[in-house]
Amino acid sequence: MENSYTYLTTEELAGRIKYDCRTIRQCLKDTVLLEGKHYIKPFGRRKILFLWEEVEKEMLDGARENEFLAIPMANGVVCHG
């Protein structure tokens, strides 16, 4: 069975997850959102396309994991106590 993904630009992803484009590029990309899993660079170019289904799965899985163990910190990161 062939996978079917919804491809989103950074701007489109920002609109869906209610984050600023800059936050996605500077804080999430390559730390939480990984190339080849959550986004691709088609044809070896600079343009980035996020795979919505993988990003959504990461958000939901992360929320479940951190539900009882996470302590939010002032700088936006989470301490896993």
C-alpha positions as CSV (number, residue, x, y, z in Angstrom):
1,M,0.0,0.0,0.0
2,E,1.3,3.4,-1.0
3,N,1.6,6.2,1.7
4,S,-0.2,9.4,1.0
5,Y,1.0,12.5,2.7
6,T,-0.2,16.1,3.0
7,Y,2.7,18.3,2.1
8,L,2.8,21.7,3.8
9,T,5.1,24.7,3.5
10,T,6.4,26.3,6.7
11,E,3.7,29.0,6.5
12,E,1.0,26.4,6.0
13,L,2.3,24.3,8.9
14,A,2.5,27.5,11.1
15,G,-1.2,28.2,10.4
16,R,-2.2,24.6,11.4
17,I,-0.2,24.3,14.6
18,K,-0.5,28.0,15.6
19,Y,3.3,28.6,15.8
20,D,5.3,31.4,14.2
21,C,7.2,30.5,11.0
22,R,10.4,31.6,12.7
23,T,9.8,29.3,15.7
24,I,9.4,26.4,13.3
25,R,12.6,27.2,11.4
26,Q,14.8,28.1,14.4
27,C,13.5,26.0,17.3
28,L,11.6,22.9,15.9
29,K,13.3,22.1,12.6
30,D,16.2,19.6,13.1
31,T,15.5,19.3,16.9
32,V,12.0,18.0,17.1
33,L,11.1,17.9,13.4
34,L,13.7,15.8,11.6
35,E,14.5,15.7,7.9
36,G,13.4,12.5,6.2
37,K,10.8,11.9,8.9
38,H,8.8,15.1,9.4
39,Y,10.0,17.1,6.4
40,I,11.7,16.7,3.0
41,K,13.6,18.8,0.6
42,P,12.2,17.7,-2.7
43,F,14.6,17.3,-5.6
44,G,17.5,18.3,-3.4
45,R,16.5,21.9,-3.3
46,R,16.2,24.4,-0.5
47,K,12.4,24.3,-0.3
48,I,11.1,22.4,2.7
49,L,7.8,20.5,2.7
50,F,6.5,19.2,6.0
51,L,4.7,15.9,6.1
52,W,1.5,16.8,8.0
53,E,0.6,13.3,9.2
54,E,4.1,12.8,10.7
55,V,4.2,16.2,12.4
56,E,0.7,15.6,13.8
57,K,1.7,12.1,15.0
58,E,4.8,13.6,16.7
59,M,2.7,16.3,18.5
60,L,0.2,13.7,19.7
61,D,2.8,11.2,20.8
62,G,4.8,13.9,22.6
63,A,1.7,15.1,24.4
64,R,0.9,11.7,25.6
65,E,4.5,11.0,26.8
66,N,4.8,14.3,28.6
67,E,1.3,14.4,30.1
68,F,2.4,13.4,33.6
69,L,6.2,13.6,33.5
70,A,6.9,17.0,32.0
71,I,7.6,20.2,33.8
72,P,7.4,23.3,31.6
73,M,10.3,25.7,31.9
74,A,10.3,29.4,31.4
75,N,12.5,29.2,28.3
76,G,9.9,27.0,26.5
77,V,11.6,23.7,27.0
78,V,10.3,20.8,29.1
79,C,12.1,19.2,32.0
80,H,11.4,15.5,32.3
81,G,11.3,14.9,36.0
